[in-house]
Amino acid sequence: MTATQTGIISGLILGLAATQGFTAFLITLVLGVIGLVVGRVLDGKLDVGELFGKGRDQ
């Protein structure tokens, strides 16, 4: 799935959540961001140590 397809699907899901109310929209948005971060970590494209500082390296 390309980034364009993922973006379109995400936009449609957020649009559906927005029709249910602002709270549902925010919950969907937050869960989407969490899913994005977890997916990036599992793909190896995001280092968790960089998110929280240097970690144990110092």
N, CA, C, O and CB atoms as a CASP TS submission, in Angstrom:
PFRMAT TS
TARGET T0000
AUTHOR 0000-0000-0000
METHOD Language model
MODEL 1
PARENT N/A
ATOM      1  N   MET     1       0.852  -1.171   0.000  1.00  0.00           N
ATOM      2  CA  MET     1       0.000   0.000   0.000  1.00  0.00           C
ATOM      3  C   MET     1       0.899   1.237   0.000  1.00  0.00           C
ATOM      4  O   MET     1       1.815   1.344   0.815  1.00  0.00           O
ATOM      5  CB  MET     1      -0.970  -0.003   1.228  1.00  0.00           C
ATOM      6  N   THR     2       0.640   2.145  -0.895  1.00  0.00           N
ATOM      7  CA  THR     2       1.469   3.344  -1.001  1.00  0.00           C
ATOM      8  C   THR     2       1.051   4.385   0.039  1.00  0.00           C
ATOM      9  O   THR     2       0.005   4.266   0.676  1.00  0.00           O
ATOM     10  CB  THR     2       1.375   3.940  -2.418  1.00  0.00           C
ATOM     11  N   ALA     3       1.876   5.382   0.189  1.00  0.00           N
ATOM     12  CA  ALA     3       1.577   6.448   1.146  1.00  0.00           C
ATOM     13  C   ALA     3       0.318   7.210   0.737  1.00  0.00           C
ATOM     14  O   ALA     3      -0.435   7.682   1.589  1.00  0.00           O
ATOM     15  CB  ALA     3       2.766   7.415   1.260  1.00  0.00           C
ATOM     16  N   THR     4       0.097   7.326  -0.567  1.00  0.00           N
ATOM     17  CA  THR     4      -1.101   8.016  -1.048  1.00  0.00           C
ATOM     18  C   THR     4      -2.359   7.249  -0.658  1.00  0.00           C
ATOM     19  O   THR     4      -3.336   7.840  -0.197  1.00  0.00           O
ATOM     20  CB  THR     4      -1.042   8.198  -2.573  1.00  0.00           C
ATOM     21  N   GLN     5      -2.330   5.945  -0.843  1.00  0.00           N
ATOM     22  CA  GLN     5      -3.479   5.116  -0.474  1.00  0.00           C
ATOM     23  C   GLN     5      -3.729   5.163   1.028  1.00  0.00           C
ATOM     24  O   GLN     5      -4.873   5.254   1.471  1.00  0.00           O
ATOM     25  CB  GLN     5      -3.261   3.669  -0.926  1.00  0.00           C
ATOM     26  N   THR     6      -2.667   5.099   1.797  1.00  0.00           N
ATOM     27  CA  THR     6      -2.797   5.175   3.247  1.00  0.00           C
ATOM     28  C   THR     6      -3.374   6.518   3.666  1.00  0.00           C
ATOM     29  O   THR     6      -4.218   6.579   4.559  1.00  0.00           O
ATOM     30  CB  THR     6      -1.443   4.946   3.921  1.00  0.00           C
ATOM     31  N   GLY     7      -2.930   7.586   3.034  1.00  0.00           N
ATOM     32  CA  GLY     7      -3.445   8.916   3.355  1.00  0.00           C
ATOM     33  C   GLY     7      -4.915   9.064   3.028  1.00  0.00           C
ATOM     34  O   GLY     7      -5.670   9.667   3.791  1.00  0.00           O
ATOM     35  N   ILE     8      -5.328   8.512   1.882  1.00  0.00           N
ATOM     36  CA  ILE     8      -6.738   8.587   1.502  1.00  0.00           C
ATOM     37  C   ILE     8      -7.605   7.816   2.491  1.00  0.00           C
ATOM     38  O   ILE     8      -8.645   8.309   2.926  1.00  0.00           O
ATOM     39  CB  ILE     8      -6.943   8.043   0.079  1.00  0.00           C
ATOM     40  N   ILE     9      -7.182   6.616   2.843  1.00  0.00           N
ATOM     41  CA  ILE     9      -7.947   5.807   3.797  1.00  0.00           C
ATOM     42  C   ILE     9      -8.012   6.496   5.158  1.00  0.00           C
ATOM     43  O   ILE     9      -9.066   6.523   5.793  1.00  0.00           O
ATOM     44  CB  ILE     9      -7.321   4.405   3.942  1.00  0.00           C
ATOM     45  N   SER    10      -6.894   7.048   5.599  1.00  0.00           N
ATOM     46  CA  SER    10      -6.883   7.760   6.884  1.00  0.00           C
ATOM     47  C   SER    10      -7.826   8.954   6.857  1.00  0.00           C
ATOM     48  O   SER    10      -8.552   9.198   7.821  1.00  0.00           O
ATOM     49  CB  SER    10      -5.461   8.225   7.228  1.00  0.00           C
ATOM     50  N   GLY    11      -7.817   9.692   5.763  1.00  0.00           N
ATOM     51  CA  GLY    11      -8.707  10.843   5.639  1.00  0.00           C
ATOM     52  C   GLY    11     -10.166  10.443   5.664  1.00  0.00           C
ATOM     53  O   GLY    11     -10.986  11.115   6.289  1.00  0.00           O
ATOM     54  N   LEU    12     -10.500   9.348   4.986  1.00  0.00           N
ATOM     55  CA  LEU    12     -11.882   8.872   4.995  1.00  0.00           C
ATOM     56  C   LEU    12     -12.324   8.431   6.388  1.00  0.00           C
ATOM     57  O   LEU    12     -13.441   8.725   6.813  1.00  0.00           O
ATOM     58  CB  LEU    12     -12.045   7.721   4.014  1.00  0.00           C
ATOM     59  N   ILE    13     -11.454   7.733   7.084  1.00  0.00           N
ATOM     60  CA  ILE    13     -11.790   7.283   8.446  1.00  0.00           C
ATOM     61  C   ILE    13     -11.952   8.475   9.373  1.00  0.00           C
ATOM     62  O   ILE    13     -12.884   8.507  10.178  1.00  0.00           O
ATOM     63  CB  ILE    13     -10.703   6.330   8.993  1.00  0.00           C
ATOM     64  N   LEU    14     -11.055   9.463   9.275  1.00  0.00           N
ATOM     65  CA  LEU    14     -11.180  10.658  10.109  1.00  0.00           C
ATOM     66  C   LEU    14     -12.441  11.436   9.761  1.00  0.00           C
ATOM     67  O   LEU    14     -13.081  12.009  10.643  1.00  0.00           O
ATOM     68  CB  LEU    14      -9.949  11.554   9.951  1.00  0.00           C
ATOM     69  N   GLY    15     -12.801  11.462   8.483  1.00  0.00           N
ATOM     70  CA  GLY    15     -14.033  12.127   8.077  1.00  0.00           C
ATOM     71  C   GLY    15     -15.254  11.455   8.664  1.00  0.00           C
ATOM     72  O   GLY    15     -16.181  12.129   9.114  1.00  0.00           O
ATOM     73  N   LEU    16     -15.267  10.127   8.665  1.00  0.00           N
ATOM     74  CA  LEU    16     -16.377   9.401   9.280  1.00  0.00           C
ATOM     75  C   LEU    16     -16.446   9.664  10.783  1.00  0.00           C
ATOM     76  O   LEU    16     -17.530   9.816  11.346  1.00  0.00           O
ATOM     77  CB  LEU    16     -16.240   7.899   9.017  1.00  0.00           C
ATOM     78  N   ALA    17     -15.287   9.715  11.423  1.00  0.00           N
ATOM     79  CA  ALA    17     -15.263   9.982  12.863  1.00  0.00           C
ATOM     80  C   ALA    17     -15.751  11.397  13.151  1.00  0.00           C
ATOM     81  O   ALA    17     -16.402  11.630  14.169  1.00  0.00           O
ATOM     82  CB  ALA    17     -13.842   9.783  13.429  1.00  0.00           C
ATOM     83  N   ALA    18     -15.448  12.333  12.276  1.00  0.00           N
ATOM     84  CA  ALA    18     -15.874  13.723  12.475  1.00  0.00           C
ATOM     85  C   ALA    18     -17.390  13.852  12.402  1.00  0.00           C
ATOM     86  O   ALA    18     -17.969  14.734  13.037  1.00  0.00           O
ATOM     87  CB  ALA    18     -15.222  14.637  11.431  1.00  0.00           C
ATOM     88  N   THR    19     -18.036  12.980  11.634  1.00  0.00           N
ATOM     89  CA  THR    19     -19.502  13.045  11.552  1.00  0.00           C
ATOM     90  C   THR    19     -20.150  12.559  12.841  1.00  0.00           C
ATOM     91  O   THR    19     -21.314  12.863  13.100  1.00  0.00           O
ATOM     92  CB  THR    19     -20.010  12.213  10.369  1.00  0.00           C
ATOM     93  N   GLN    20     -19.415  11.812  13.646  1.00  0.00           N
ATOM     94  CA  GLN    20     -19.943  11.289  14.905  1.00  0.00           C
ATOM     95  C   GLN    20     -19.757  12.269  16.065  1.00  0.00           C
ATOM     96  O   GLN    20     -20.360  12.100  17.124  1.00  0.00           O
ATOM     97  CB  GLN    20     -19.269   9.969  15.237  1.00  0.00           C
ATOM     98  N   GLY    21     -18.948  13.264  15.870  1.00  0.00           N
ATOM     99  CA  GLY    21     -18.697  14.253  16.910  1.00  0.00           C
ATOM    100  C   GLY    21     -17.215  14.556  17.025  1.00  0.00           C
ATOM    101  O   GLY    21     -16.365  13.806  16.545  1.00  0.00           O
ATOM    102  N   PHE    22     -16.933  15.662  17.669  1.00  0.00           N
ATOM    103  CA  PHE    22     -15.546  16.117  17.782  1.00  0.00           C
ATOM    104  C   PHE    22     -14.715  15.185  18.657  1.00  0.00           C
ATOM    105  O   PHE    22     -13.535  14.969  18.379  1.00  0.00           O
ATOM    106  CB  PHE    22     -15.502  17.532  18.346  1.00  0.00           C
ATOM    107  N   THR    23     -15.313  14.631  19.711  1.00  0.00           N
ATOM    108  CA  THR    23     -14.581  13.725  20.597  1.00  0.00           C
ATOM    109  C   THR    23     -14.161  12.461  19.853  1.00  0.00           C
ATOM    110  O   THR    23     -13.032  11.995  20.008  1.00  0.00           O
ATOM    111  CB  THR    23     -15.438  13.361  21.820  1.00  0.00           C
ATOM    112  N   ALA    24     -15.059  11.906  19.050  1.00  0.00           N
ATOM    113  CA  ALA    24     -14.722  10.714  18.265  1.00  0.00           C
ATOM    114  C   ALA    24     -13.616  11.035  17.268  1.00  0.00           C
ATOM    115  O   ALA    24     -12.744  10.203  17.018  1.00  0.00           O
ATOM    116  CB  ALA    24     -15.967  10.173  17.526  1.00  0.00           C
ATOM    117  N   PHE    25     -13.647  12.224  16.705  1.00  0.00           N
ATOM    118  CA  PHE    25     -12.603  12.657  15.775  1.00  0.00           C
ATOM    119  C   PHE    25     -11.249  12.701  16.472  1.00  0.00           C
ATOM    120  O   PHE    25     -10.257  12.204  15.939  1.00  0.00           O
ATOM    121  CB  PHE    25     -12.941  14.037  15.185  1.00  0.00           C
ATOM    122  N   LEU    26     -11.206  13.293  17.658  1.00  0.00           N
ATOM    123  CA  LEU    26      -9.939  13.390  18.391  1.00  0.00           C
ATOM    124  C   LEU    26      -9.414  12.028  18.799  1.00  0.00           C
ATOM    125  O   LEU    26      -8.215  11.770  18.699  1.00  0.00           O
ATOM    126  CB  LEU    26     -10.109  14.258  19.621  1.00  0.00           C
ATOM    127  N   ILE    27     -10.300  11.150  19.260  1.00  0.00           N
ATOM    128  CA  ILE    27      -9.873   9.804  19.657  1.00  0.00           C
ATOM    129  C   ILE    27      -9.307   9.055  18.457  1.00  0.00           C
ATOM    130  O   ILE    27      -8.274   8.393  18.564  1.00  0.00           O
ATOM    131  CB  ILE    27     -11.053   9.014  20.273  1.00  0.00           C
ATOM    132  N   THR    28      -9.982   9.160  17.315  1.00  0.00           N
ATOM    133  CA  THR    28      -9.512   8.501  16.100  1.00  0.00           C
ATOM    134  C   THR    28      -8.167   9.066  15.667  1.00  0.00           C
ATOM    135  O   THR    28      -7.284   8.314  15.256  1.00  0.00           O
ATOM    136  CB  THR    28     -10.538   8.656  14.973  1.00  0.00           C
ATOM    137  N   LEU    29      -8.005  10.359  15.752  1.00  0.00           N
ATOM    138  CA  LEU    29      -6.751  10.994  15.367  1.00  0.00           C
ATOM    139  C   LEU    29      -5.602  10.546  16.266  1.00  0.00           C
ATOM    140  O   LEU    29      -4.519  10.229  15.774  1.00  0.00           O
ATOM    141  CB  LEU    29      -6.892  12.511  15.414  1.00  0.00           C
ATOM    142  N   VAL    30      -5.828  10.519  17.573  1.00  0.00           N
ATOM    143  CA  VAL    30      -4.785  10.107  18.519  1.00  0.00           C
ATOM    144  C   VAL    30      -4.409   8.640  18.301  1.00  0.00           C
ATOM    145  O   VAL    30      -3.226   8.300  18.283  1.00  0.00           O
ATOM    146  CB  VAL    30      -5.258  10.326  19.976  1.00  0.00           C
ATOM    147  N   LEU    31      -5.403   7.776  18.135  1.00  0.00           N
ATOM    148  CA  LEU    31      -5.112   6.369  17.902  1.00  0.00           C
ATOM    149  C   LEU    31      -4.392   6.161  16.572  1.00  0.00           C
ATOM    150  O   LEU    31      -3.552   5.269  16.449  1.00  0.00           O
ATOM    151  CB  LEU    31      -6.400   5.555  17.933  1.00  0.00           C
ATOM    152  N   GLY    32      -4.717   6.977  15.589  1.00  0.00           N
ATOM    153  CA  GLY    32      -4.019   6.902  14.313  1.00  0.00           C
ATOM    154  C   GLY    32      -2.553   7.276  14.440  1.00  0.00           C
ATOM    155  O   GLY    32      -1.691   6.634  13.838  1.00  0.00           O
ATOM    156  N   VAL    33      -2.270   8.296  15.210  1.00  0.00           N
ATOM    157  CA  VAL    33      -0.881   8.716  15.419  1.00  0.00           C
ATOM    158  C   VAL    33      -0.117   7.637  16.186  1.00  0.00           C
ATOM    159  O   VAL    33       1.036   7.349  15.867  1.00  0.00           O
ATOM    160  CB  VAL    33      -0.823  10.066  16.183  1.00  0.00           C
ATOM    161  N   ILE    34      -0.751   7.045  17.187  1.00  0.00           N
ATOM    162  CA  ILE    34      -0.117   5.958  17.936  1.00  0.00           C
ATOM    163  C   ILE    34       0.174   4.780  16.998  1.00  0.00           C
ATOM    164  O   ILE    34       1.253   4.190  17.053  1.00  0.00           O
ATOM    165  CB  ILE    34      -1.023   5.504  19.120  1.00  0.00           C
ATOM    166  N   GLY    35      -0.780   4.448  16.152  1.00  0.00           N
ATOM    167  CA  GLY    35      -0.576   3.370  15.187  1.00  0.00           C
ATOM    168  C   GLY    35       0.553   3.671  14.215  1.00  0.00           C
ATOM    169  O   GLY    35       1.322   2.779  13.856  1.00  0.00           O
ATOM    170  N   LEU    36       0.652   4.919  13.790  1.00  0.00           N
ATOM    171  CA  LEU    36       1.733   5.320  12.896  1.00  0.00           C
ATOM    172  C   LEU    36       3.091   5.134  13.559  1.00  0.00           C
ATOM    173  O   LEU    36       4.020   4.608  12.945  1.00  0.00           O
ATOM    174  CB  LEU    36       1.553   6.773  12.465  1.00  0.00           C
ATOM    175  N   VAL    37       3.207   5.564  14.804  1.00  0.00           N
ATOM    176  CA  VAL    37       4.480   5.446  15.522  1.00  0.00           C
ATOM    177  C   VAL    37       4.846   3.978  15.725  1.00  0.00           C
ATOM    178  O   VAL    37       5.996   3.592  15.516  1.00  0.00           O
ATOM    179  CB  VAL    37       4.405   6.170  16.883  1.00  0.00           C
ATOM    180  N   VAL    38       3.883   3.164  16.129  1.00  0.00           N
ATOM    181  CA  VAL    38       4.151   1.737  16.332  1.00  0.00           C
ATOM    182  C   VAL    38       4.553   1.082  15.009  1.00  0.00           C
ATOM    183  O   VAL    38       5.484   0.277  14.978  1.00  0.00           O
ATOM    184  CB  VAL    38       2.907   1.025  16.930  1.00  0.00           C
ATOM    185  N   GLY    39       3.871   1.416  13.933  1.00  0.00           N
ATOM    186  CA  GLY    39       4.218   0.866  12.632  1.00  0.00           C
ATOM    187  C   GLY    39       5.609   1.251  12.187  1.00  0.00           C
ATOM    188  O   GLY    39       6.339   0.427  11.636  1.00  0.00           O
ATOM    189  N   ARG    40       5.986   2.504  12.423  1.00  0.00           N
ATOM    190  CA  ARG    40       7.335   2.967  12.060  1.00  0.00           C
ATOM    191  C   ARG    40       8.400   2.231  12.864  1.00  0.00           C
ATOM    192  O   ARG    40       9.448   1.867  12.331  1.00  0.00           O
ATOM    193  CB  ARG    40       7.465   4.485  12.285  1.00  0.00           C
ATOM    194  N   VAL    41       8.122   2.012  14.172  1.00  0.00           N
ATOM    195  CA  VAL    41       9.081   1.310  15.020  1.00  0.00           C
ATOM    196  C   VAL    41       9.234  -0.133  14.538  1.00  0.00           C
ATOM    197  O   VAL    41      10.352  -0.639  14.439  1.00  0.00           O
ATOM    198  CB  VAL    41       8.632   1.346  16.506  1.00  0.00           C
ATOM    199  N   LEU    42       8.118  -0.792  14.240  1.00  0.00           N
ATOM    200  CA  LEU    42       8.176  -2.182  13.793  1.00  0.00           C
ATOM    201  C   LEU    42       8.847  -2.320  12.428  1.00  0.00           C
ATOM    202  O   LEU    42       9.483  -3.338  12.156  1.00  0.00           O
ATOM    203  CB  LEU    42       6.777  -2.768  13.739  1.00  0.00           C
ATOM    204  N   ASP    43       8.715  -1.319  11.574  1.00  0.00           N
ATOM    205  CA  ASP    43       9.372  -1.328  10.271  1.00  0.00           C
ATOM    206  C   ASP    43      10.856  -0.984  10.370  1.00  0.00           C
ATOM    207  O   ASP    43      11.609  -1.174   9.415  1.00  0.00           O
ATOM    208  CB  ASP    43       8.683  -0.353   9.338  1.00  0.00           C
ATOM    209  N   GLY    44      11.265  -0.486  11.512  1.00  0.00           N
ATOM    210  CA  GLY    44      12.663  -0.107  11.689  1.00  0.00           C
ATOM    211  C   GLY    44      12.982   1.272  11.155  1.00  0.00           C
ATOM    212  O   GLY    44      14.156   1.616  11.015  1.00  0.00           O
ATOM    213  N   LYS    45      11.971   2.075  10.850  1.00  0.00           N
ATOM    214  CA  LYS    45      12.189   3.410  10.306  1.00  0.00           C
ATOM    215  C   LYS    45      12.238   4.483  11.395  1.00  0.00           C
ATOM    216  O   LYS    45      12.523   5.647  11.114  1.00  0.00           O
ATOM    217  CB  LYS    45      11.099   3.742   9.311  1.00  0.00           C
ATOM    218  N   LEU    46      11.961   4.086  12.630  1.00  0.00           N
ATOM    219  CA  LEU    46      11.966   5.038  13.737  1.00  0.00           C
ATOM    220  C   LEU    46      12.639   4.385  14.923  1.00  0.00           C
ATOM    221  O   LEU    46      12.270   3.287  15.340  1.00  0.00           O
ATOM    222  CB  LEU    46      10.526   5.500  14.100  1.00  0.00           C
ATOM    223  N   ASP    47      13.632   5.074  15.463  1.00  0.00           N
ATOM    224  CA  ASP    47      14.341   4.573  16.633  1.00  0.00           C
ATOM    225  C   ASP    47      13.709   5.172  17.883  1.00  0.00           C
ATOM    226  O   ASP    47      13.646   6.391  18.035  1.00  0.00           O
ATOM    227  CB  ASP    47      15.857   4.913  16.560  1.00  0.00           C
ATOM    228  N   VAL    48      13.242   4.301  18.775  1.00  0.00           N
ATOM    229  CA  VAL    48      12.554   4.770  19.981  1.00  0.00           C
ATOM    230  C   VAL    48      13.505   5.585  20.865  1.00  0.00           C
ATOM    231  O   VAL    48      13.078   6.518  21.546  1.00  0.00           O
ATOM    232  CB  VAL    48      11.981   3.573  20.775  1.00  0.00           C
ATOM    233  N   GLY    49      14.774   5.233  20.850  1.00  0.00           N
ATOM    234  CA  GLY    49      15.766   5.969  21.632  1.00  0.00           C
ATOM    235  C   GLY    49      15.865   7.425  21.219  1.00  0.00           C
ATOM    236  O   GLY    49      16.121   8.293  22.054  1.00  0.00           O
ATOM    237  N   GLU    50      15.662   7.701  19.931  1.00  0.00           N
ATOM    238  CA  GLU    50      15.705   9.085  19.452  1.00  0.00           C
ATOM    239  C   GLU    50      14.508   9.890  19.949  1.00  0.00           C
ATOM    240  O   GLU    50      14.609  11.100  20.150  1.00  0.00           O
ATOM    241  CB  GLU    50      15.750   9.112  17.926  1.00  0.00           C
ATOM    242  N   LEU    51      13.371   9.212  20.147  1.00  0.00           N
ATOM    243  CA  LEU    51      12.177   9.917  20.621  1.00  0.00           C
ATOM    244  C   LEU    51      12.337  10.394  22.058  1.00  0.00           C
ATOM    245  O   LEU    51      11.888  11.484  22.411  1.00  0.00           O
ATOM    246  CB  LEU    51      10.955   9.015  20.510  1.00  0.00           C
ATOM    247  N   PHE    52      12.970   9.583  22.876  1.00  0.00           N
ATOM    248  CA  PHE    52      13.058   9.884  24.312  1.00  0.00           C
ATOM    249  C   PHE    52      14.432  10.342  24.743  1.00  0.00           C
ATOM    250  O   PHE    52      14.736  10.316  25.936  1.00  0.00           O
ATOM    251  CB  PHE    52      12.674   8.680  25.111  1.00  0.00           C
ATOM    252  N   GLY    53      15.251  10.752  23.835  1.00  0.00           N
ATOM    253  CA  GLY    53      16.587  11.227  24.161  1.00  0.00           C
ATOM    254  C   GLY    53      17.615  10.142  23.881  1.00  0.00           C
ATOM    255  O   GLY    53      17.318   9.138  23.233  1.00  0.00           O
ATOM    256  N   LYS    54      18.792  10.351  24.364  1.00  0.00           N
ATOM    257  CA  LYS    54      19.875   9.418  24.093  1.00  0.00           C
ATOM    258  C   LYS    54      19.704   8.083  24.804  1.00  0.00           C
ATOM    259  O   LYS    54      20.214   7.064  24.338  1.00  0.00           O
ATOM    260  CB  LYS    54      21.179  10.032  24.489  1.00  0.00           C
ATOM    261  N   GLY    55      18.998   8.079  25.921  1.00  0.00           N
ATOM    262  CA  GLY    55      18.755   6.825  26.640  1.00  0.00           C
ATOM    263  C   GLY    55      19.975   6.360  27.398  1.00  0.00           C
ATOM    264  O   GLY    55      20.598   7.130  28.129  1.00  0.00           O
ATOM    265  N   ARG    56      20.315   5.091  27.220  1.00  0.00           N
ATOM    266  CA  ARG    56      21.378   4.471  27.992  1.00  0.00           C
ATOM    267  C   ARG    56      22.780   4.737  27.436  1.00  0.00           C
ATOM    268  O   ARG    56      23.773   4.343  28.048  1.00  0.00           O
ATOM    269  CB  ARG    56      21.143   2.999  28.060  1.00  0.00           C
ATOM    270  N   ASP    57      22.864   5.398  26.287  1.00  0.00           N
ATOM    271  CA  ASP    57      24.167   5.602  25.646  1.00  0.00           C
ATOM    272  C   ASP    57      25.086   6.506  26.454  1.00  0.00           C
ATOM    273  O   ASP    57      26.305   6.425  26.308  1.00  0.00           O
ATOM    274  CB  ASP    57      23.976   6.184  24.267  1.00  0.00           C
ATOM    275  N   GLN    58      24.536   7.358  27.294  1.00  0.00           N
ATOM    276  CA  GLN    58      25.394   8.299  28.029  1.00  0.00           C
ATOM    277  C   GLN    58      25.797   7.740  29.361  1.00  0.00           C
ATOM    278  O   GLN    58      26.518   8.396  30.113  1.00  0.00           O
ATOM    279  CB  GLN    58      24.695   9.629  28.225  1.00  0.00           C
TER
END
